[in-house]
Structure formats: structure tokens, C-alpha cells
Amino acid sequence: MQTHGTHEMPHVPARTHLLVALVLAVLTGFAFLAVGYHWIPLSALVPILLVLALVQVAFQLLYYMRLRVSRRLFAVFFVSGLLLAVLIAVIVKVLVVL
């Protein structure tokens, strides 16, 4: 195990990072091809791309930012900040429409 500061953090093998990078590359390639070649109707394209983006962000947070192996408190802080940002964006959007 690698140690960072006062707590121990498990080592994530290079193979895992390569596999995550491959998954992210495939998802990105699919998104570019779907947009470029009009494989998916426009009405369904935006929701599908948003889901793909959320999956990619989840992989990046869990593996590259190491939220999967770090203390649960860090994940709670991150998710709380993310939810607060979404809430503020929705409130601003509603106020702009009014």
C-alpha cells in the first residue's frame, strides 16, 4: 500500500487506469461518431450525450480523482458541492425565465 500523509490509500493498478482510459476513449469516440454521422435522431441525441458525459465524469471522479478509494467524507463534500451548484443553476435559470 502507498501511504499519503497520515492515512493509507490502496494502490490502483496501472491496468485499471488503462482500462478506464479505454472505456473513456470508446465513449468519447461513440459520441463524436453519433454526432458526426447522425446515427441518432436529434431529439434523442442530447439526452444520450448527457448520459454519456455523466458516465465519463463518474469514471474520472472514481478512478482518476480516487474518490473510490479515499475517505467517504471527501465524496460527501464533492457530491454536496455538485448538488449545490446544480441547485443554483436551476434557480438562476428559473429567475432568468421570469
C-alpha distance (Angstrom), angle and dihedral (degrees) to the residues before:
residue distance angle dihedral
M1 . . .
Q2 3.74 . .
T3 3.75 118.1 .
H4 3.77 123.0 -141.6
G5 3.76 116.1 -176.0
T6 3.78 113.3 -46.2
H7 3.81 100.0 -23.2
E8 3.77 131.9 61.0
M9 3.78 120.7 -118.2
P10 3.81 121.6 -165.2
H11 3.78 117.3 -115.4
V12 3.81 115.4 -111.3
P13 3.81 109.6 -143.7
A14 3.80 119.9 -119.6
R15 3.80 88.9 -121.6
T16 3.82 89.6 63.2
H17 3.80 91.3 51.5
L18 3.80 90.9 49.3
L19 3.80 91.6 48.9
V20 3.81 91.3 50.0
A21 3.81 90.1 48.0
L22 3.81 89.6 51.4
V23 3.82 92.2 49.9
L24 3.82 90.5 48.9
A25 3.81 91.5 48.6
V26 3.81 91.9 49.7
L27 3.81 92.0 48.9
T28 3.81 91.1 48.2
G29 3.80 91.5 47.4
F30 3.79 91.1 50.2
A31 3.80 90.9 50.8
F32 3.81 92.9 50.2
L33 3.81 92.9 46.4
A34 3.81 93.0 46.1
V35 3.79 90.8 52.8
G36 3.80 96.5 39.6
Y37 3.80 97.6 46.6
H38 3.82 97.9 33.4
W39 3.81 93.1 -124.7
I40 3.78 92.3 155.1
P41 3.82 126.7 48.0
L42 3.79 112.8 -104.8
S43 3.80 92.8 -116.9
A44 3.82 90.2 61.2
L45 3.80 97.9 33.4
V46 3.80 99.0 77.5
P47 3.82 95.9 50.3
I48 3.82 91.0 45.8
L49 3.80 91.6 49.5
L50 3.81 90.5 48.8
V51 3.80 90.8 52.6
L52 3.81 90.6 47.8
A53 3.81 89.6 50.3
L54 3.81 91.6 50.2
V55 3.80 91.0 50.1
Q56 3.80 90.5 50.0
V57 3.80 92.5 48.6
A58 3.80 89.9 49.2
F59 3.81 91.4 52.7
Q60 3.80 91.5 47.8
L61 3.80 93.2 48.7
L62 3.78 95.1 44.8
Y63 3.79 98.6 44.9
Y64 3.80 111.6 18.7
M65 3.81 96.4 36.1
R66 3.82 87.9 37.8
L67 3.80 96.0 -132.9
R68 3.81 87.6 142.8
V69 3.82 92.9 65.2
S70 3.80 101.7 27.4
R71 3.77 128.2 88.0
R72 3.78 116.0 -62.8
L73 3.81 90.0 -123.5
F74 3.83 91.3 68.2
A75 3.80 90.6 54.2
V76 3.81 90.6 48.1
F77 3.81 91.1 52.0
F78 3.79 92.0 47.5
V79 3.81 95.5 47.2
S80 3.82 90.8 45.0
G81 3.79 90.9 53.6
L82 3.78 91.4 46.3
L83 3.80 92.5 50.8
L84 3.80 90.6 47.3
A85 3.81 90.5 51.6
V86 3.81 91.5 50.2
L87 3.81 90.6 48.1
I88 3.81 91.7 51.1
A89 3.83 90.9 47.6
V90 3.81 91.2 51.7
I91 3.81 92.2 47.6
V92 3.81 91.6 49.2
K93 3.81 91.0 47.6
V94 3.81 91.5 50.8
L95 3.79 91.9 47.7
V96 3.81 92.0 49.6
V97 3.82 90.7 52.1
L98 3.83 91.0 51.7
